[in-house]
Amino acid sequence: MRQPERRARLGAGLAGVAWLVTLLVGAGLPLVQSASAQSAVSCPKGLKTRAVAEMIFGRNIGEIEAAVGEEDWQRFLDEMVTPRFPDGLTVLEASGQWWNPPEGRIEREPAKILLIVLADERGQVPKLAEIASAYKRRFSQQTVIVMIRRACVTF
């Protein structure tokens, strides 16, 4: 198999994985449970086990770099994210890359990473899917990455 064909298949496979992750998150199902996650996470005194959601939002729209500007992002955060998670969240600047099979090249783009400690995992995981869907619609994105992991947390 030639390299471009292999990469195209890999890209198609990754798109399928992204679709599956979105489907599972939308259904409120856990994405990954390692042996340690299946049993209760043992946290040091003063910390509690919580699910932490991480979402990664690309900011390019097609060939337009950083088309999702700061004002667009802030409006999205104010309208779609904060009402669903009023207790707090963290936004980080990032730079990402991914393989674009149709173009046969690596694409690089600025991104935002959203971190949210979930107080009510079962009730809040569907909100993550709502946010991802809204971002994809509003900014013509193919995907938003959603990850959920266990952490020991205190406030």
N, C-alpha and C positions, 0 to 999 in steps of 0.2 A: 504494500500500500504506500503510495506516495505521501510525503510529509503534508502537503496541503489537504489531502483527503483525510488523513489521520486527524489533523487539527480541526477540520470541519466536523468530523464525527465527534471529537472531544467537545467542541463548542455546542453542538446539538445536544450532547449528553448533559453538559452543564446547564443548558437552558431547561432541560427536562428536570434536573435536580432542583433548580430554582422554582419551577412550577410546582413540584412536589412539596417543597418547603412551604411555599405560599398556601397550598391546599391544606397541609397539616396544621399550620398556624391558624388558618381560618376556621378549621374544625375544632380548634382548642386542644389538639393532641400534642403530647411532648415530642420534640424532634429527635433528641438523642438521649438515651439513658445508659450511662456506663454503669458498671457494677457499683461504683461508689455513689453514683447519683440515685440508684435504685434503693439503697439503704439511706437512712437519714444521714445528712452531712453532719459531722461532728464539729461544732464550732467552739472556739475558746469562750470562756466565761465573758459575758457582756455582749456577745455577738449572736445574731439569729440567722438561721438559714432562710434565704430568700431566693427567688428566681430573679435573675437580672436579664433584661432584654437589651440587645444591641441591634440597632438598625443602621444600615448603610445606604445613603441616598446619593446617587451620582448627580452631578450638576450640569453635565453637557446635555444638549438637546440636539441629536443628530451631529452634524459637523460644527455646530456652534459651541465653542468652548465656554464653560462657566455661564451658560445661558440662564441658569437658575441663579439669579443674583442675590445679594444679601437681603434686599427688600422683599423679593419673592419668597425667599426662605423664611424670613421673619413673619411674613403674612401667613404662610402655610403653618408655621409653628403656632402662631396665635390662634388661627382658625380651626386647625385640625388636630394638633397634638395636645396643646395645653388644656383644652376642655376635657379631653379624655384622661389626662394625667395631671390634674391640678396640684398634686402634692409635690411635684418637682421632677426634674430631669436634668441631664447634662448634654450639651452639644459640643462636639469636637470637630476641628478642621482636619481633613485628611486628603490624601492623594492616592488614587487607586488606579489599577490597570486590569484589563481583561482581553482575552483573545476574541477578535471579531472575524468569524469564519468567512462571511461573504466578502469582506475586504482583504482577507489574508494577512492581517497585521494585528499587532498589539495596540490597543487604544488606551490612552491615559486620560484621566480626568480628575478634577477636584471633586471632593465629596464631603458630606457631613455625616458624622457618626452620632447617633442618638443613644444615650444610655439611660435606662429607666429601671429602678428597683421596683418590682411588682409586689404590692401589698396583698393582692388577691389574684393569684395566678390564673385560676379558672375563670374568673370574671374579666380579667384584663387582657389575656392573650388574644381574644377576638378583636379587641381594639387595635392591636398591632396590625392585624390584617386589614382593618378599615383604613388605617393610616397609610399603609403600603399601597393599597388600591387607589386611594385618593391622590397620592403623589404620582403614581404611574399615569393616571388619567390627566391630571392637571399639567404635568410637565413632559408628556409623551415619552415616558421611560419604559424600557423593556422589563426591568425588574428592580426590586428593592430587596436587599439582603436582610433577613431577619434571623437572629440567633438568640437562643435562650439557654442560660447556664445557671448553675447553682453557685451561690457565694455566701460567705459569712459577712453579715452587714450589721452596722450600728449607725445611729444618727445622733 
